[in-house]
Amino acid sequence: MKQRVKTLSLLLAGILTLGLLAGCGGDAPANNSTPAPDAGADASTQQPTGSDKLVIYSPATEGQINAIIPLFEEKTGIEVEVITGGTGELLARVDAEGANPYADVIFGGGESSYAEYKHIFQDYVSPEDENVIEEFRNTLGYCTNYCLDSSIFIVNTDLVGDIEIKGYMDLLNPELKGRISMPDPTASSSAMMHIETLLSDFGGLSLENQEGWDIVRQLVANLDGKLASGSSAAWKAVADGEMVVALSYEEAGIILSRDGAPVEIVYPEEGTVFTGSTVGVINNCKNLDNARRFVDFVLSQEVQNIFCNDLDVRPVRDDVSYPDYFRPATDVKTVTFDQAYVNEHKQEITDMYMDAYMDVYPG
């Protein structure tokens, strides 16, 4: 396998000190043979390179990277370098690299994160987009959904006993106080997704929704001051029998269930939401044609089948062969989710959550 994978956290200090101020990213020299197009140029005005290279910054899971990138190399003959890290730090790195970015593609993350940095992306709508479920097609230009996830509960079937857990209101049961596993929503996108889903279920996703924010405060109180250190720590605590229920995401629940953990996946009876993981082509990238080919590739029917059959991830196409253990989306109650509102008010929602938390645990 030609793919090279690096971890951003190990590189940031030296790169940010030596490279970014000079206008070049990563540890490769700047490519001066082809002038970089204007930062705001439309993708159609940028010249294809005809290269056999592609550089990807990715916050995607290790499983996705290991399954998708080598296959892309095999199918195309393009050599891929992958640099991994958190969504926020990778987006900030591209922003700092300015008009001479090192990477060509961001693979992973979500629409609300991309919206904060939409100036670093160029528009590209793949021909494969017409095969995507209509609700999740690319309407923004710079942001393509390639797989879906949803907010779920993971319940330990050995510990739950007679406690009924079907929806968010059940999590307010005093018997569950201190037995609910949830990471800090200000640091975990899956936990914040639960806050946004809960608000959507009770009164609508808005800063003024007093009913919803009151339920958030009650949920926070029932955590009894306990927050998991991260998303994986939250579901691991349930799988290991330390907690009764985790607020988590569909992929984690499916993986645990298939691995034989004593858990049950519960979709909130009030309604959950499906949200996309995204991929985008970076402005002024050096390998434009290859970047576009990668977006086409992850939307292809072959790769979409890999997502759901090998990676336990819900695809964005419905013309794939779903395994039996995947609950059809049509059987899951969903609630209307205002993604545009989240994109516009992401920081205010985070601040409101912090206010709610401090109301429960002042000082």
C-alpha positions as CSV (number, residue, x, y, z in Angstrom):
1,M,0.0,0.0,0.0
2,K,1.4,3.3,-1.1
3,Q,-0.7,5.4,1.4
4,R,1.2,7.4,4.0
5,V,-0.6,8.3,7.2
6,K,0.6,10.9,9.7
7,T,-1.0,12.2,12.9
8,L,-1.4,15.9,12.9
9,S,-0.9,16.3,16.7
10,L,2.7,15.0,16.3
11,L,3.4,17.6,13.6
12,L,1.6,20.7,14.5
13,A,4.2,22.4,16.6
14,G,7.0,22.3,14.1
15,I,4.8,22.8,11.1
16,L,3.0,25.8,12.5
17,T,6.2,27.4,13.6
18,L,8.3,26.8,10.4
19,G,5.8,26.2,7.6
20,L,2.6,28.1,7.9
21,L,4.0,31.6,8.2
22,A,6.0,30.9,5.1
23,G,2.9,29.9,3.2
24,C,3.6,26.2,2.8
25,G,2.0,23.4,4.7
26,G,3.2,20.0,6.0
27,D,6.7,18.8,5.4
28,A,6.7,19.0,1.7
29,P,8.3,21.9,-0.3
30,A,6.0,24.4,-1.9
31,N,5.2,23.6,-5.6
32,N,6.3,26.6,-7.5
33,S,6.0,25.1,-10.9
34,T,2.3,25.9,-11.3
35,P,1.0,29.3,-10.1
36,A,-1.7,29.0,-7.5
37,P,-5.1,30.3,-8.6
38,D,-6.8,33.1,-6.7
39,A,-8.3,32.1,-3.3
40,G,-11.8,33.0,-4.4
41,A,-11.6,31.5,-7.8
42,D,-14.4,29.3,-9.0
43,A,-13.4,25.6,-9.4
44,S,-14.0,25.8,-13.1
45,T,-11.3,28.4,-13.6
46,Q,-8.6,26.3,-11.9
47,Q,-6.3,24.2,-14.1
48,P,-6.2,20.4,-13.6
49,T,-2.7,19.1,-12.8
50,G,-2.6,15.6,-14.3
51,S,-0.6,14.5,-11.3
52,D,-0.6,11.1,-9.6
53,K,-0.6,12.5,-6.1
54,L,-3.4,13.4,-3.6
55,V,-3.0,14.8,0.0
56,I,-5.9,14.3,2.4
57,Y,-6.4,15.8,5.8
58,S,-8.8,13.5,7.6
59,P,-10.6,13.4,11.0
60,A,-12.4,10.2,9.8
61,T,-12.2,7.0,11.7
62,E,-9.2,4.7,11.4
63,G,-11.6,2.1,9.9
64,Q,-12.8,4.4,7.2
65,I,-9.3,5.5,6.3
66,N,-7.9,2.0,6.2
67,A,-10.7,0.7,4.0
68,I,-11.2,3.5,1.6
69,I,-7.8,5.1,0.9
70,P,-5.9,1.9,-0.2
71,L,-8.9,0.9,-2.4
72,F,-8.8,4.4,-4.1
73,E,-5.0,4.0,-4.7
74,E,-5.6,0.5,-6.2
75,K,-8.4,1.6,-8.5
76,T,-6.8,4.9,-9.7
77,G,-3.0,4.5,-9.4
78,I,-2.9,7.7,-7.4
79,E,-0.6,7.9,-4.4
80,V,-2.3,9.2,-1.3
81,E,-0.8,10.9,1.7
82,V,-3.1,11.1,4.7
83,I,-2.6,13.4,7.7
84,T,-5.0,12.7,10.5
85,G,-6.3,14.9,13.3
86,G,-9.3,16.5,14.8
87,T,-11.8,18.3,12.5
88,G,-11.2,21.7,14.1
89,E,-7.5,21.6,14.0
90,L,-7.3,20.3,10.4
91,L,-9.7,23.1,9.2
92,A,-7.7,25.7,11.1
93,R,-4.5,24.3,9.5
94,V,-5.8,24.7,6.0
95,D,-7.0,28.2,6.8
96,A,-3.5,29.1,8.1
97,E,-1.9,27.7,5.0
98,G,-3.8,30.3,3.0
99,A,-3.3,30.4,-0.8
100,N,-0.8,27.6,-0.8
101,P,-2.5,24.6,0.9
102,Y,-0.6,21.4,1.4
103,A,-3.8,19.2,1.2
104,D,-6.3,18.7,-1.6
105,V,-9.2,17.3,0.3
106,I,-10.7,17.3,3.8
107,F,-12.3,13.8,4.4
108,G,-14.5,13.6,7.5
109,G,-16.2,16.1,9.8
110,G,-19.6,17.6,9.5
111,E,-21.4,20.4,7.7
112,S,-21.6,22.8,10.7
113,S,-17.8,22.6,11.1
114,Y,-17.3,23.1,7.3
115,A,-19.6,26.1,7.4
116,E,-17.3,28.0,9.8
117,Y,-14.5,27.6,7.2
118,K,-16.4,27.6,3.9
119,H,-13.9,30.1,2.5
120,I,-11.2,27.4,2.4
121,F,-13.3,25.2,0.1
122,Q,-14.2,25.3,-3.5
123,D,-17.5,24.2,-5.0
124,Y,-17.7,20.8,-6.4
125,V,-20.9,18.7,-7.0
126,S,-20.1,15.2,-8.0
127,P,-21.9,13.5,-10.9
128,E,-22.6,10.7,-8.3
129,D,-24.6,13.2,-6.2
130,E,-27.8,12.5,-8.2
131,N,-27.7,9.0,-6.7
132,V,-27.6,10.3,-3.2
133,I,-30.8,10.3,-1.1
134,E,-32.5,13.5,-2.0
135,E,-32.4,15.0,1.5
136,F,-28.7,14.6,1.7
137,R,-27.6,15.8,-1.7
138,N,-25.0,18.6,-2.1
139,T,-26.9,21.9,-2.0
140,L,-24.1,24.0,-0.7
141,G,-21.5,23.3,-3.3
142,Y,-18.5,23.1,-1.0
143,C,-19.8,20.3,1.3
144,T,-20.6,16.7,0.2
145,N,-22.3,14.2,2.5
146,Y,-20.7,10.7,2.1
147,C,-22.2,8.8,5.1
148,L,-24.8,9.3,7.8
149,D,-25.0,8.8,11.5
150,S,-27.8,9.4,14.1
151,S,-28.1,10.0,17.8
152,I,-28.9,6.9,19.8
153,F,-28.8,5.4,23.3
154,I,-26.7,2.4,24.0
155,V,-28.2,0.5,26.9
156,N,-26.5,-2.2,28.9
157,T,-29.0,-5.1,28.9
158,D,-27.4,-6.7,32.0
159,L,-27.8,-3.6,34.1
160,V,-30.9,-1.9,33.0
161,G,-33.3,-4.3,34.8
162,D,-36.9,-3.0,34.9
163,I,-35.9,0.6,34.0
164,E,-37.6,1.7,30.8
165,I,-35.4,3.6,28.4
166,K,-37.2,4.5,25.2
167,G,-36.6,8.3,24.9
168,Y,-35.0,11.4,26.3
169,M,-37.7,11.8,29.0
170,D,-36.8,8.4,30.4
171,L,-33.3,9.6,31.0
172,L,-34.7,12.0,33.6
173,N,-35.7,9.0,35.8
174,P,-34.1,9.4,39.3
175,E,-33.1,5.7,39.2
176,L,-30.6,6.6,36.4
177,K,-29.0,9.5,38.3
178,G,-25.2,9.1,38.0
179,R,-25.6,6.1,35.7
180,I,-25.8,7.9,32.4
181,S,-22.6,8.1,30.3
182,M,-22.2,11.3,28.2
183,P,-19.2,13.2,27.1
184,D,-18.9,17.0,27.3
185,P,-21.0,18.5,24.5
186,T,-18.6,21.4,24.2
187,A,-15.8,18.9,23.2
188,S,-17.8,16.0,21.6
189,S,-19.7,16.5,18.4
190,S,-21.8,13.4,19.1
191,A,-22.8,14.7,22.5
192,M,-23.7,18.1,21.1
193,M,-25.8,16.3,18.4
194,H,-27.8,14.9,21.3
195,I,-28.4,18.3,22.7
196,E,-29.5,19.6,19.3
197,T,-31.7,16.5,18.8
198,L,-33.4,16.9,22.2
199,L,-34.1,20.6,21.4
200,S,-35.5,19.6,18.0
201,D,-37.8,17.0,19.8
202,F,-39.1,19.4,22.4
203,G,-40.1,22.8,21.1
204,G,-37.7,23.2,18.2
205,L,-34.0,23.9,17.7
206,S,-33.6,27.5,18.8
207,L,-31.9,29.6,21.5
208,E,-35.3,30.8,22.7
209,N,-36.8,27.3,23.2
210,Q,-37.4,27.4,27.0
211,E,-39.1,24.0,27.1
212,G,-36.2,22.3,25.4
213,W,-33.5,24.0,27.4
214,D,-35.3,23.1,30.7
215,I,-35.2,19.4,29.7
216,V,-31.4,19.9,28.9
217,R,-30.9,21.2,32.5
218,Q,-32.8,18.2,33.9
219,L,-30.7,15.8,31.9
220,V,-27.5,17.6,33.1
221,A,-28.7,17.3,36.7
222,N,-29.3,13.5,36.3
223,L,-25.7,13.1,35.1
224,D,-24.8,13.9,38.7
225,G,-21.7,15.8,37.6
226,K,-20.2,12.9,35.7
227,L,-19.0,13.4,32.2
228,A,-17.1,10.9,30.1
229,S,-13.7,11.9,28.8
230,G,-14.8,11.5,25.2
231,S,-17.2,9.7,22.8
232,S,-15.5,6.3,22.9
233,A,-15.1,6.5,26.7
234,A,-18.9,7.1,27.0
235,W,-19.9,3.9,25.1
236,K,-17.1,1.9,26.6
237,A,-18.4,2.6,30.1
238,V,-21.7,1.0,29.1
239,A,-20.1,-1.9,27.3
240,D,-17.9,-2.6,30.4
241,G,-20.8,-2.5,32.8
242,E,-19.8,0.7,34.5
243,M,-22.9,2.7,33.3
244,V,-26.4,1.8,32.4
245,V,-26.9,4.0,29.3
246,A,-24.7,6.1,27.0
247,L,-25.8,9.0,24.8
248,S,-23.9,7.9,21.6
249,Y,-24.1,7.5,17.9
250,E,-25.3,4.7,15.6
251,E,-22.0,3.4,14.3
252,A,-20.7,2.8,17.9
253,G,-23.8,1.0,18.9
254,I,-23.8,-1.3,15.8
255,I,-20.1,-2.2,16.3
256,L,-20.6,-3.0,20.0
257,S,-23.7,-5.1,19.3
258,R,-21.9,-7.1,16.5
259,D,-18.9,-7.6,18.8
260,G,-21.2,-9.4,21.3
261,A,-21.3,-6.7,24.0
262,P,-24.4,-6.9,26.2
263,V,-26.0,-3.8,24.7
264,E,-29.1,-2.7,22.9
265,I,-29.5,0.2,20.5
266,V,-32.4,2.5,21.3
267,Y,-33.5,5.2,18.9
268,P,-35.2,8.0,20.9
269,E,-38.9,7.5,20.6
270,E,-39.4,11.3,20.4
271,G,-37.4,11.2,17.2
272,T,-33.7,11.2,16.1
273,V,-32.0,12.9,13.3
274,F,-29.7,11.7,10.5
275,T,-26.7,13.9,9.9
276,G,-23.9,13.5,7.4
277,S,-20.2,13.1,7.5
278,T,-18.7,15.3,4.8
279,V,-15.9,15.6,2.3
280,G,-14.7,18.8,0.6
281,V,-12.2,20.0,-2.1
282,I,-9.8,22.6,-0.8
283,N,-9.4,26.0,-2.6
284,N,-6.2,26.3,-4.6
285,C,-5.3,22.6,-4.2
286,K,-2.5,21.3,-6.2
287,N,-4.2,18.1,-7.4
288,L,-7.6,19.3,-8.4
289,D,-8.6,16.5,-10.7
290,N,-7.6,13.8,-8.2
291,A,-9.5,15.6,-5.4
292,R,-12.6,15.6,-7.5
293,R,-12.1,11.9,-8.3
294,F,-11.8,11.1,-4.6
295,V,-15.2,12.8,-3.9
296,D,-16.7,10.8,-6.8
297,F,-15.2,7.6,-5.4
298,V,-16.6,7.9,-1.9
299,L,-20.0,8.4,-3.4
300,S,-19.8,5.4,-5.7
301,Q,-22.0,2.4,-5.2
302,E,-19.0,0.2,-4.5
303,V,-17.7,2.4,-1.7
304,Q,-21.2,3.0,-0.3
305,N,-21.7,-0.8,0.0
306,I,-18.4,-1.0,1.9
307,F,-19.6,1.7,4.4
308,C,-22.7,-0.3,5.4
309,N,-21.5,-3.9,5.0
310,D,-17.9,-3.6,6.2
311,L,-17.7,-0.4,8.3
312,D,-21.1,-0.4,10.0
313,V,-21.7,3.1,8.7
314,R,-25.0,4.2,7.2
315,P,-24.5,5.2,3.5
316,V,-26.0,8.2,1.7
317,R,-27.3,6.0,-1.2
318,D,-30.3,3.8,-0.9
319,D,-29.3,1.5,-3.9
320,V,-27.0,-0.5,-1.8
321,S,-27.3,-3.9,-0.1
322,Y,-28.0,-3.3,3.5
323,P,-27.0,-6.1,6.0
324,D,-29.8,-7.5,8.2
325,Y,-28.6,-5.8,11.4
326,F,-29.0,-2.4,9.9
327,R,-32.4,-0.9,10.9
328,P,-33.9,0.7,7.7
329,A,-34.1,4.5,8.0
330,T,-37.8,4.2,7.1
331,D,-38.3,2.3,10.4
332,V,-36.7,5.0,12.5
333,K,-38.7,7.9,13.8
334,T,-37.0,11.1,12.8
335,V,-37.6,14.8,13.6
336,T,-37.0,17.8,11.4
337,F,-33.5,19.1,11.9
338,D,-32.5,22.7,11.0
339,Q,-28.9,22.2,9.9
340,A,-28.7,25.8,8.6
341,Y,-29.6,27.1,12.0
342,V,-26.9,25.1,13.6
343,N,-24.4,26.3,11.0
344,E,-25.3,29.9,11.8
345,H,-25.6,29.6,15.6
346,K,-23.2,26.9,16.5
347,Q,-21.3,29.0,19.1
348,E,-24.4,30.4,20.7
349,I,-25.8,26.9,21.1
350,T,-22.6,25.8,22.8
351,D,-22.7,28.9,25.0
352,M,-26.4,28.1,25.9
353,Y,-25.4,24.6,26.9
354,M,-22.6,26.0,29.1
355,D,-25.1,28.4,30.8
356,A,-27.4,25.4,31.4
357,Y,-24.6,23.4,32.9
358,M,-23.6,26.3,35.2
359,D,-27.2,26.7,36.3
360,V,-27.0,23.1,37.6
361,Y,-23.5,23.2,38.9
362,P,-22.6,26.8,39.7
363,G,-19.0,27.6,40.5
